[in-house]
Amino acid sequence: MPHCQGFRCSNHTEKNKKSFFQIPNPETHAELCKKWLNAISVKKFDFKSFKSSRFNVVCEEHFTEDCFTQRLSKRKSRLRLKNPVYADESVIRN
């Protein structure tokens, strides 16, 4: 069960009906991954040792409203990032 990696955040996919976003893979998006890891301020994540996983996610509470576009699905309305580049230190909040 993925849970938010944001500092002191306890949101997780089974408990909350929030949107979650996977931390970018350092092998394919190194600079973006560094920005996300710096922004969430979690000491357990060091860029050099960070391994991408579907469980390493950040919930919607750590982004500003202007980062999202809303896409309607048959099941529910889900938030989507407009562009993952927007998710950097200036956007991700602790």
C-alpha positions as CSV (number, residue, x, y, z in Angstrom):
1,M,0.0,0.0,0.0
2,P,1.7,3.3,-1.1
3,H,1.7,6.1,1.4
4,C,2.8,9.7,0.9
5,Q,6.5,10.3,1.3
6,G,6.0,14.0,2.2
7,F,7.4,15.2,5.5
8,R,5.1,14.2,8.3
9,C,2.3,13.2,5.9
10,S,0.2,10.1,6.8
11,N,-2.0,9.9,3.7
12,H,-2.1,6.6,2.0
13,T,-4.0,5.1,-0.9
14,E,-6.3,2.9,1.1
15,K,-7.4,5.5,3.7
16,N,-7.6,8.6,1.6
17,K,-9.5,9.4,-1.6
18,K,-6.6,11.7,-2.8
19,S,-4.5,11.6,-5.9
20,F,-1.0,10.3,-5.6
21,F,2.0,11.0,-7.9
22,Q,5.0,8.8,-8.2
23,I,8.4,10.4,-7.6
24,P,10.2,10.5,-10.9
25,N,12.7,7.8,-11.7
26,P,16.3,9.0,-11.2
27,E,17.5,6.8,-14.1
28,T,15.3,8.5,-16.7
29,H,14.5,11.9,-15.1
30,A,17.5,12.7,-12.8
31,E,17.1,16.4,-12.5
32,L,13.4,16.2,-11.9
33,C,13.9,13.5,-9.3
34,K,16.4,15.6,-7.5
35,K,14.0,18.5,-7.3
36,W,11.2,16.3,-5.9
37,L,13.5,14.7,-3.3
38,N,14.7,18.2,-2.2
39,A,11.2,19.5,-2.1
40,I,9.7,16.8,0.1
41,S,12.6,17.2,2.6
42,V,12.8,13.6,3.7
43,K,16.2,12.6,4.9
44,K,15.8,8.9,4.2
45,F,15.9,9.7,0.5
46,D,19.3,10.5,-0.8
47,F,19.4,11.0,-4.6
48,K,22.4,8.7,-5.0
49,S,20.8,5.8,-3.3
50,F,17.2,6.4,-4.2
51,K,15.4,3.6,-6.1
52,S,12.3,4.3,-8.0
53,S,9.2,2.4,-6.9
54,R,5.5,2.6,-7.3
55,F,5.3,2.9,-3.6
56,N,7.3,6.2,-3.5
57,V,4.6,8.7,-4.0
58,V,3.6,12.2,-3.0
59,C,-0.1,13.1,-2.4
60,E,-2.0,16.0,-3.8
61,E,-1.7,18.0,-0.6
62,H,1.9,18.8,-1.3
63,F,1.2,20.6,-4.6
64,T,-0.3,24.0,-5.4
65,E,-3.7,24.1,-7.1
66,D,-2.4,25.4,-10.3
67,C,-0.4,22.2,-10.9
68,F,-3.5,20.2,-11.6
69,T,-5.8,19.5,-14.4
70,Q,-8.9,17.5,-13.6
71,R,-9.8,14.5,-15.6
72,L,-13.1,12.8,-15.2
73,S,-13.2,9.0,-15.2
74,K,-16.1,6.6,-15.0
75,R,-15.3,5.8,-11.3
76,K,-14.3,9.2,-9.9
77,S,-12.8,12.6,-10.6
78,R,-9.0,12.4,-10.4
79,L,-6.4,15.1,-10.3
80,R,-3.6,14.9,-12.8
81,L,-0.5,17.0,-12.9
82,K,-0.5,19.4,-15.9
83,N,3.2,18.7,-16.4
84,P,5.6,16.9,-14.0
85,V,8.1,19.7,-14.5
86,Y,5.9,22.0,-12.5
87,A,6.4,19.8,-9.5
88,D,9.6,21.3,-8.1
89,E,10.8,23.0,-5.0
90,S,8.5,26.0,-5.7
91,V,5.4,23.9,-6.0
92,I,5.8,20.9,-3.7
93,R,5.0,21.9,-0.1
94,N,5.9,20.2,3.1
